[in-house]
Amino acid sequence: MLVVTGMFIYLIIFASYIELNPLITNIWYRIESDGYRHFRLSNLFNFIIKPFYVKELWFFQYWDLNYWIGSLFTILILHSVDMIMLRINVFKNIFYKNI
């Protein structure tokens, strides 16, 4: 569950980042040739799977464009927070049982 949660949280962060970054923008919310703005979630999906066929996206300087690296870090952070909260709860249970 933690993995799915982490990937979903990072998906929102990643989609916002690539759309709002002035160097990347217009990936999934773009102005088409008809002059109207359209959502193109298929472009977001293509951008997410791009590291599997463009090896340069695995290099350190491009980690911000690699969804999978960001998801891994998000999952690790969530796991660390979860472990800290677990230890705090265990400590509280031990401490309050002795009072």
C-alpha positions in Angstrom: 0.0 0.0 0.0 2.9 2.3 0.8 4.3 1.8 -2.7 1.1 2.6 -4.4 0.6 5.7 -2.2 4.1 6.9 -2.8 3.8 6.5 -6.6 0.4 8.3 -6.6 1.7 11.2 -4.5 4.8 11.5 -6.8 2.6 11.3 -9.9 0.8 14.4 -8.8 4.1 16.2 -8.0 5.7 15.0 -11.2 2.8 16.0 -13.5 2.7 19.4 -11.8 6.5 19.9 -12.1 6.7 19.0 -15.8 3.8 21.2 -16.6 4.8 24.3 -14.6 8.6 24.1 -15.3 9.2 26.8 -17.9 11.8 24.7 -19.6 9.6 21.7 -20.2 5.9 22.8 -20.1 3.0 21.8 -22.5 3.4 18.1 -21.9 -0.1 17.1 -20.8 -2.1 20.4 -20.9 -1.3 22.1 -24.2 -2.6 24.4 -26.8 -3.4 22.4 -29.9 -3.4 23.6 -33.5 -7.1 24.6 -33.2 -6.1 27.2 -30.6 -7.8 25.6 -27.6 -6.2 24.0 -24.6 -6.6 20.2 -24.3 -5.6 17.6 -21.7 -3.4 15.0 -23.2 -2.8 12.4 -20.5 -1.3 10.1 -23.1 1.6 12.5 -23.4 2.1 12.3 -19.6 2.1 8.5 -19.9 4.7 8.7 -22.7 6.8 11.0 -20.6 6.7 8.6 -17.7 7.8 5.6 -19.7 10.4 7.5 -21.7 13.3 6.5 -19.3 12.9 2.9 -20.5 14.0 3.8 -24.0 16.1 6.9 -23.4 19.0 5.9 -21.2 20.2 9.5 -20.7 17.2 10.0 -18.4 18.9 7.7 -15.8 21.9 10.1 -15.6 22.0 12.1 -12.4 21.5 15.5 -14.1 18.1 14.3 -15.5 16.7 12.6 -12.4 14.1 15.4 -12.2 12.7 14.2 -15.5 12.7 10.5 -14.5 9.4 9.5 -12.8 10.8 6.2 -11.5 13.7 7.8 -9.6 11.4 10.3 -8.0 8.9 7.6 -7.1 11.7 5.6 -5.5 12.7 8.5 -3.3 9.1 9.3 -2.4 8.5 5.7 -1.3 11.8 5.7 0.7 10.8 9.0 2.4 7.3 7.6 3.2 8.8 4.4 4.5 11.2 6.3 6.8 8.3 8.5 8.1 6.2 5.3 8.7 9.1 3.7 10.6 9.6 6.8 12.7 5.9 7.0 13.6 6.0 3.2 14.5 8.9 3.8 16.8 7.2 6.7 18.5 4.0 4.7 19.0 6.0 1.8 20.5 7.9 4.2 22.8 4.6 5.7 23.9 3.1 2.3 24.6 6.1 1.3 26.7 6.3 4.6 28.5 2.6 4.9 29.4 2.3 1.2 30.5 4.9 1.9 33.2 3.0 4.9 34.6 
